[in-house]
Amino acid sequence: MEILQTMPTSILSSARRQFGRRSRQVGAILAKDGYKGIVDRARFMASDWVRPRNSMWEVFPHDVVAADLSQPFKPKIPKVAPDEPLIINWVEQPAGPGSGGHTTCYRMVKYFDRLGYKNRVYLYNTYGADLKYFEGIARDYYGLTCPIADVSEGMVDAHAVVATAWPTAYAVFNSRCSGKRFYFVQDYEPYFDPVGSQSVLAENTYRMGFHAITAGKWLAQKLSSEFDMDADYFPFGCDTSRYGLKPGGKKRTGVAFYARSSTPRRGTELGFLALEILAKRLPQLELHIFGEKVGGLPFKSINHGQVGPAELNDIYNQCFAGLNLSLTNVSLVPYEMLAAGCIPVVNDAEHNRMVLDNPHVRYAPATPHSLAAALEAVVNIPDFEAVSRRASESVASVSWDNAGAAVEAAFRRVLAA
């Protein structure tokens, strides 16, 4: 009591105000979310307290320092005969199962293997990962059979040396092996981080003088116009051996949503808001969530988590429509949905329209109400089965071999110049 009497009045008043504020805050959370809301916030505060204040870089700082863009190394580019198999070095980050970017890149590696080319994959390992483990994943999950090594131990000479993500571009820039430098670009990676050091370092890789080969036309135009890069592109493919209409399939009863909150460019939170609106309009509709496990949604849903192609094709065949949001370059999901007769609803953006270029894709402004309305419109299409069949037929000739042939043509043309 004596201590309280000696405390300044301003401190006591501030303490009372803070206590009152916290009490009201806890009461409001309890009323809205119950004790689970309190627990969730406590966990968030605890995780924030233990989170490192300096995030781990995806690139080695010594590689950034070594990369003087004002004095680029000019590697020797070996001559290659028109019918001579190419030797290609691919520099990749280690990947776990299910990476869409690695799936596409490794499809190219396997395509060139079938042509008799000599591929080597070099892993760029900033996280101190066990490369033997990730080599096993590359072989067992992605099906690679070519040599796999650590890029830090150096690369042997090749006709083409290919960066596949912005951190790997620094390793390719600094390497002294022979070979024309290429950049296999699947998205605009400066958008992956908030504006800051890493986004600038990613953007700088487009100034390294590499020849870009991009996933779709939008990226090629962007890199060419904004960075004066030489750029070719390959069309998106679809594995129609895995995705397609199931004969005698069940009646469609739902809508699917590709959710990846760990990948902000997929607009997961925006999609959930759209589904919440849709669930109120069509409460009988089944809502299928795939991509990652999520909980605490304000609507009833079937949560599949990360699934393989066979289960994913089953999901698509149960659904009228699929919501797929791409705030940068489009994902592979819309073509997979089309193959299964599931109509994709995509946020309306130049990069999506330019790359997909398919009359059966539905576009809507990136607002929850507009996306929900577009999904509802698909569900209510008269004679949906006929529309579904035509959508599936529209991608029947879309092949990853076409994509591989476009990449090969770019390699050959550039190396012959």
DRENTI-606562 format. One line per 10 residues: their letters; for each residue x, z, y of C-alpha. Coordinates in nm, 4 decimals. Layout:
BEGIN
A = X/Z/Y  ...
! end
This chain:
BEGIN
MEILQTMPTS = 0.0000/0.0000/0.0000  0.2871/0.0854/0.2326  0.4487/-0.2525/0.1562  0.1240/-0.4352/0.2362  0.0950/-0.2518/0.5665  0.4438/-0.3643/0.6687  0.3825/-0.7338/0.5829  0.3128/-0.9608/0.8794  -0.0571/-1.0388/0.9247  0.0129/-1.4141/0.9141
ILSSARRQFG = 0.1625/-1.3885/0.5627  -0.1350/-1.1888/0.4336  -0.3784/-1.4381/0.5883  -0.1919/-1.7305/0.4331  -0.1913/-1.5621/0.0913  -0.5669/-1.4965/0.1141  -0.6315/-1.8583/0.2098  -0.4195/-1.9878/-0.0811  -0.5904/-1.7532/-0.3258  -0.9305/-1.8631/-0.2013
RRSRQVGAIL = -0.8319/-2.2292/-0.2230  -0.7011/-2.1942/-0.5787  -1.0076/-1.9970/-0.6897  -1.2442/-2.2600/-0.5520  -1.0315/-2.5377/-0.7072  -1.0388/-2.3732/-1.0514  -1.4132/-2.3170/-1.0199  -1.4723/-2.6825/-0.9302  -1.2607/-2.8032/-1.2229  -1.4426/-2.5702/-1.4636
AKDGYKGIVD = -1.7794/-2.6935/-1.3394  -1.6811/-3.0593/-1.3701  -1.4496/-3.0765/-1.6740  -1.4709/-2.7355/-1.8410  -1.1695/-2.5499/-1.9771  -1.0209/-2.8767/-2.1012  -0.9778/-2.9837/-1.7383  -0.7798/-2.6678/-1.6649  -0.5624/-2.7173/-1.9746  -0.4963/-3.0841/-1.8917
RARFMASDWV = -0.3859/-2.9996/-1.5388  -0.1661/-2.7174/-1.6625  0.0022/-2.9523/-1.9091  0.0527/-3.2116/-1.6369  0.2152/-2.9562/-1.4059  0.4369/-2.8311/-1.6889  0.5473/-3.1807/-1.7854  0.6172/-3.2639/-1.4225  0.8279/-2.9490/-1.3896  1.0508/-3.0422/-1.6851
RPRNSMWEVF = 1.0637/-3.4150/-1.6045  1.4123/-3.5287/-1.5011  1.4328/-3.5958/-1.1279  1.6658/-3.8902/-1.1831  1.5105/-4.1574/-1.4037  1.7293/-4.3361/-1.6561  1.8344/-4.6832/-1.5496  1.7655/-4.9788/-1.7738  2.0995/-5.1323/-1.6781  2.4492/-4.9858/-1.6928
PHDVVAADLS = 2.5713/-4.9110/-1.3375  2.9153/-5.0450/-1.4295  2.7537/-5.3795/-1.5157  2.5877/-5.3896/-1.1733  2.9163/-5.3097/-1.0003  3.0983/-5.5767/-1.2023  2.8399/-5.8423/-1.1124  2.9622/-5.9853/-0.7811  2.6991/-6.2498/-0.7126  2.9115/-6.3982/-0.4344
QPFKPKIPKV = 3.1807/-6.4925/-0.6874  3.0075/-6.6017/-1.0086  3.2180/-6.6791/-1.3140  3.2013/-7.0453/-1.4128  3.2054/-7.0540/-1.7916  3.3230/-7.3492/-1.9935  3.0254/-7.5407/-2.1319  3.1102/-7.7051/-2.4655  3.0111/-8.0664/-2.5177  2.7243/-8.1158/-2.7568
APDEPLIINW = 2.6302/-8.4356/-2.9387  2.2626/-8.5409/-2.9392  2.2214/-8.4606/-3.3101  2.4555/-8.1611/-3.3200  2.2956/-7.8189/-3.3963  2.3184/-7.5845/-3.0979  2.4916/-7.2462/-3.1022  2.2814/-6.9966/-2.9030  2.3604/-6.6382/-2.8032  2.0477/-6.4338/-2.7221
VEQPAGPGSG = 2.0965/-6.1023/-2.5380  1.8077/-5.8634/-2.6066  1.7136/-5.5018/-2.5466  1.6446/-5.3028/-2.8660  1.2734/-5.3080/-2.9518  1.0366/-5.1105/-3.1670  0.7525/-5.2779/-3.3586  0.4781/-5.4502/-3.1608  0.6632/-5.5685/-2.8510  0.4909/-5.8856/-2.7281
GHTTCYRMVK = 0.7959/-6.0017/-2.5345  1.0273/-5.9639/-2.8323  0.7722/-6.1285/-3.0603  0.7723/-6.4401/-2.8411  1.1498/-6.4506/-2.8026  1.2132/-6.3979/-3.1727  0.9631/-6.6730/-3.2523  1.1991/-6.9036/-3.0633  1.5013/-6.7724/-3.2548  1.3280/-6.8352/-3.5875
YFDRLGYKNR = 1.2142/-7.1802/-3.4723  1.5756/-7.2749/-3.4005  1.6849/-7.1254/-3.7327  1.4489/-7.3678/-3.9042  1.6107/-7.6546/-3.7141  1.9494/-7.5540/-3.8495  2.0803/-7.4143/-3.5207  2.3163/-7.1167/-3.5196  2.1581/-6.8154/-3.3481  2.3197/-6.4826/-3.2707
VYLYNTYGAD = 2.1333/-6.1847/-3.1231  2.3276/-5.9324/-2.9144  2.1647/-5.6000/-2.8275  2.2073/-5.4492/-2.4802  2.1771/-5.0757/-2.5393  2.1524/-4.8541/-2.2298  1.9608/-4.5753/-2.4057  2.2219/-4.4837/-2.6640  1.9888/-4.6005/-2.9393  2.0921/-4.6231/-3.3033
LKYFEGIARD = 2.1493/-4.9978/-3.3234  2.1486/-4.9992/-3.7042  1.7918/-4.8666/-3.6886  1.6831/-5.1315/-3.4371  1.8617/-5.4028/-3.6307  1.6476/-5.2978/-3.9265  1.3315/-5.3344/-3.7158  1.4445/-5.6770/-3.5945  1.4863/-5.7874/-3.9551  1.1969/-5.6092/-4.1279
YYGLTCPIAD = 0.9292/-5.6315/-3.8579  1.0268/-5.9411/-3.6566  1.1791/-6.1329/-3.9464  1.5225/-6.2137/-3.8021  1.7900/-6.3349/-4.0422  2.0619/-6.4349/-3.7925  2.3656/-6.2173/-3.7056  2.2889/-5.9163/-3.4817  2.5627/-5.7336/-3.2882  2.6288/-5.5035/-2.9919
VSEGMVDAHA = 2.6876/-5.7028/-2.6720  2.9265/-5.4352/-2.5456  3.1724/-5.5517/-2.8118  3.1766/-5.9002/-2.6588  3.0148/-6.2334/-2.7382  3.1710/-6.5318/-2.9075  3.1538/-6.8779/-2.7533  2.8277/-7.0735/-2.7692  2.6557/-7.3767/-2.6204  2.3863/-7.1596/-2.4572
VVATAWPTAY = 2.3924/-6.7911/-2.3590  2.0443/-6.6554/-2.2904  1.9379/-6.3481/-2.0929  1.5927/-6.2304/-2.2006  1.5138/-5.9435/-1.9590  1.6571/-5.8438/-1.6227  1.9029/-5.5767/-1.7506  2.0445/-5.8234/-2.0035  2.1095/-6.0727/-1.7225  2.3910/-5.8479/-1.5965
AVFNSRCSGK = 2.5599/-5.8571/-1.9378  2.5247/-6.2362/-1.9473  2.6561/-6.2749/-1.5914  2.9612/-6.0595/-1.6663  3.0431/-6.2138/-2.0049  3.3457/-6.4425/-2.0235  3.2371/-6.6384/-2.3302  3.1749/-7.0120/-2.3108  2.8214/-7.1433/-2.2793  2.5646/-7.2529/-2.0224
RFYFVQDYEP = 2.3754/-6.9532/-1.8835  1.9993/-6.9564/-1.9376  1.7288/-6.7016/-1.8511  1.4274/-6.6707/-2.0842  1.1729/-6.5292/-1.8362  0.8373/-6.4011/-1.9634  0.7193/-6.2126/-1.6561  0.8143/-6.1352/-1.2976  1.0046/-5.8170/-1.3712  1.0638/-5.6882/-1.0153
YFDPVGSQSV = 0.6925/-5.5974/-1.0283  0.7554/-5.3595/-1.3180  0.8965/-5.0845/-1.0941  0.7950/-4.9459/-0.7547  0.9833/-5.1030/-0.4654  1.3282/-4.9485/-0.4887  1.6718/-4.9896/-0.6407  1.5573/-5.1105/-0.9819  1.3119/-5.3656/-0.8427  1.5879/-5.5038/-0.6181
LAENTYRMGF = 1.8343/-5.5164/-0.9077  1.5755/-5.7045/-1.1135  1.5110/-5.9498/-0.8305  1.8840/-6.0117/-0.7871  1.9068/-6.1522/-1.1386  1.7166/-6.4581/-1.0165  2.0103/-6.5259/-0.7836  2.2716/-6.5395/-1.0619  2.2621/-6.9181/-1.0979  2.1054/-6.9242/-1.4446
HAITAGKWLA = 1.8694/-7.1976/-1.5614  1.5262/-7.0420/-1.6205  1.2986/-7.1240/-1.9112  0.9710/-6.9450/-1.8429  0.6571/-6.8491/-2.0296  0.4044/-7.0719/-1.8577  0.4066/-7.2789/-1.5414  0.3391/-7.0033/-1.2880  0.6744/-6.8305/-1.3353  0.8669/-7.1579/-1.3185
QKLSSEFDMD = 0.7022/-7.2432/-0.9853  0.7557/-6.8932/-0.8472  1.1249/-6.8780/-0.9371  1.1848/-7.2312/-0.8130  1.0082/-7.1860/-0.4770  1.1226/-6.8306/-0.3989  1.4751/-6.8291/-0.5445  1.5618/-7.1987/-0.5665  1.6172/-7.1593/-0.9405  1.6289/-7.4570/-1.1728
ADYFPFGCDT = 1.3405/-7.3865/-1.4077  1.1579/-7.5333/-1.7054  0.8631/-7.3744/-1.8823  0.7069/-7.3650/-2.2252  0.3338/-7.3478/-2.3021  0.1861/-7.0373/-2.4589  0.1265/-7.0636/-2.8310  -0.1223/-6.9071/-3.0680  -0.0698/-6.8125/-3.4310  -0.3864/-6.9695/-3.5719
SRYGLKPGGK = -0.2761/-6.8756/-3.9228  -0.3525/-6.5157/-3.8261  -0.6226/-6.5478/-3.5612  -0.9393/-6.7491/-3.6191  -1.3099/-6.7471/-3.6958  -1.3851/-6.5572/-4.0156  -1.6194/-6.7525/-4.2448  -1.9451/-6.5687/-4.3046  -1.8425/-6.3050/-4.0544  -2.0620/-6.0168/-3.9441
KRTGVAFYAR = -2.2915/-6.0485/-3.6466  -2.1057/-5.9767/-3.3219  -2.1987/-5.6435/-3.1718  -1.9286/-5.5501/-2.9252  -1.6720/-5.6036/-2.6538  -1.2968/-5.5522/-2.6976  -1.0475/-5.4232/-2.4416  -0.6695/-5.4426/-2.4550  -0.5559/-5.1050/-2.3128  -0.1931/-5.0243/-2.2333
SSTPRRGTEL = -0.1730/-4.7471/-1.9718  0.2049/-4.7353/-2.0287  0.2170/-5.0916/-1.8926  0.0634/-5.0718/-1.5418  0.0411/-5.4505/-1.5029  -0.2311/-5.4530/-1.7712  -0.4728/-5.2712/-1.5376  -0.5950/-5.0247/-1.7996  -0.7623/-4.7810/-1.5615  -0.9480/-5.0646/-1.3887
GFLALEILAK = -1.0684/-5.1862/-1.7259  -1.1990/-4.8429/-1.8242  -1.4035/-4.8268/-1.5032  -1.5540/-5.1666/-1.5861  -1.6382/-5.0513/-1.9389  -1.8008/-4.7339/-1.8039  -2.0348/-4.9502/-1.5948  -2.0988/-5.1851/-1.8875  -2.1787/-4.8934/-2.1205  -2.4543/-4.7779/-1.8846
RLPQLELHIF = -2.6013/-5.1286/-1.8611  -2.5811/-5.2046/-2.2344  -2.5713/-4.8691/-2.4171  -2.6228/-5.0377/-2.7566  -2.2996/-5.2373/-2.7198  -1.9977/-5.1286/-2.9252  -1.6813/-5.0943/-2.7147  -1.3573/-5.1510/-2.9072  -1.0325/-5.0232/-2.7515  -0.7005/-5.1436/-2.8926
GEKVGGLPFK = -0.3368/-5.1348/-2.7845  -0.2895/-4.7590/-2.7641  -0.4711/-4.4402/-2.8548  -0.6732/-4.2990/-2.5651  -0.9046/-4.0038/-2.5350  -1.1389/-3.8371/-2.2906  -1.3229/-4.1555/-2.1935  -1.6631/-4.1074/-2.0240  -1.8317/-4.3507/-2.2630  -1.8633/-4.3928/-2.6374
SINHGQVGPA = -1.5995/-4.6218/-2.7863  -1.4181/-4.7147/-3.1060  -1.0517/-4.6419/-3.0519  -0.8293/-4.8512/-3.2791  -0.4896/-4.7771/-3.1206  -0.2030/-5.0125/-3.2010  -0.3082/-5.2525/-3.4735  -0.1592/-5.5428/-3.6656  -0.2779/-5.9051/-3.6510  -0.5175/-5.8842/-3.9482
ELNDIYNQCF = -0.7078/-5.5828/-3.8115  -0.6961/-5.7287/-3.4616  -0.8557/-6.0514/-3.5825  -1.1303/-5.8412/-3.7449  -1.1939/-5.6703/-3.4099  -1.2112/-6.0012/-3.2230  -1.4592/-6.1391/-3.4782  -1.6910/-5.8429/-3.4141  -1.6977/-5.8992/-3.0390  -1.8752/-6.1340/-2.7989
AGLNLSLTNV = -1.6131/-6.0876/-2.5297  -1.2713/-5.9380/-2.4756  -1.1480/-5.7881/-2.1506  -0.7841/-5.8690/-2.0800  -0.6351/-5.7839/-1.7416  -0.3047/-5.9338/-1.6325  -0.1823/-5.8419/-1.2862  0.1368/-6.0441/-1.3330  0.1959/-6.3147/-1.5944  -0.0838/-6.3418/-1.8490
SLVPYEMLAA = -0.0506/-6.1884/-2.1963  -0.0853/-6.3578/-2.5356  -0.4194/-6.1863/-2.6009  -0.6614/-6.4415/-2.4445  -0.5521/-6.7222/-2.6795  -0.5829/-6.4892/-2.9787  -0.9356/-6.3974/-2.8694  -1.0302/-6.7617/-2.8217  -0.9056/-6.8496/-3.1697  -1.1411/-6.5850/-3.3105
GCIPVVNDAE = -1.4339/-6.7103/-3.1011  -1.4234/-6.4072/-2.8732  -1.4592/-6.5095/-2.5070  -1.1837/-6.3614/-2.2851  -1.2786/-6.2135/-1.9498  -0.9729/-6.2161/-1.7247  -0.9116/-6.1048/-1.3662  -0.9278/-6.4074/-1.1385  -0.5768/-6.4888/-1.0189  -0.3669/-6.7995/-0.9742
HNRMVLDNPH = -0.1128/-6.6956/-1.2359  -0.3872/-6.6507/-1.4981  -0.5711/-6.9766/-1.4269  -0.2490/-7.1786/-1.4132  -0.1139/-7.0530/-1.7458  -0.4331/-7.0304/-1.9532  -0.5931/-7.3538/-1.8301  -0.8819/-7.3250/-2.0766  -1.2500/-7.3924/-1.9890  -1.3767/-7.1135/-2.2154
VRYAPATPHS = -1.1956/-6.8315/-2.0327  -1.4219/-6.6393/-1.7913  -1.2694/-6.5198/-1.4631  -1.3951/-6.2387/-1.2425  -1.2676/-6.0603/-0.9314  -1.0617/-5.7539/-1.0160  -1.3333/-5.4991/-0.9340  -1.5070/-5.2802/-1.1937  -1.8565/-5.4147/-1.1137  -1.7489/-5.7817/-1.1203
LAAALEAVVN = -1.5644/-5.7422/-1.4508  -1.8596/-5.5562/-1.6052  -2.0978/-5.8286/-1.4849  -1.8798/-6.1009/-1.6384  -1.8699/-5.9191/-1.9732  -2.2477/-5.8690/-1.9648  -2.2993/-6.2387/-1.8912  -2.0981/-6.3351/-2.2006  -2.2931/-6.0941/-2.4205  -2.6172/-6.2557/-2.3010
IPDFEAVSRR = -2.5099/-6.6205/-2.3572  -2.7887/-6.8089/-2.5400  -2.6752/-6.9644/-2.8694  -2.3522/-6.7679/-2.8537  -2.2311/-6.8874/-3.1937  -2.2087/-7.2486/-3.0711  -2.0096/-7.1374/-2.7651  -1.7884/-6.9224/-2.9867  -1.7184/-7.2139/-3.2195  -1.6201/-7.4441/-2.9319
ASESVASVSW = -1.3916/-7.1750/-2.7891  -1.2139/-7.1439/-3.1222  -1.1756/-7.5205/-3.1511  -1.0211/-7.5353/-2.8018  -0.7025/-7.3640/-2.9243  -0.6887/-7.5111/-3.2742  -0.3943/-7.7334/-3.1781  -0.2129/-7.4667/-2.9745  0.1039/-7.3940/-3.1702  0.4199/-7.1910/-3.1219
DNAGAAVEAA = 0.6061/-7.4923/-3.2564  0.4963/-7.6765/-2.9395  0.6468/-7.3945/-2.7373  0.9682/-7.4067/-2.9403  0.9942/-7.7837/-2.8941  0.9616/-7.7400/-2.5157  1.2403/-7.4790/-2.5123  1.4608/-7.7015/-2.7270  1.4007/-7.9992/-2.4961  1.5042/-7.7867/-2.1958
FRRVLAA = 1.8233/-7.6711/-2.3706  1.9149/-8.0266/-2.4682  1.8451/-8.1805/-2.1288  2.0375/-7.9164/-1.9341  2.3351/-7.9194/-2.1714  2.3546/-8.2981/-2.1575  2.3602/-8.3064/-1.7757
! end
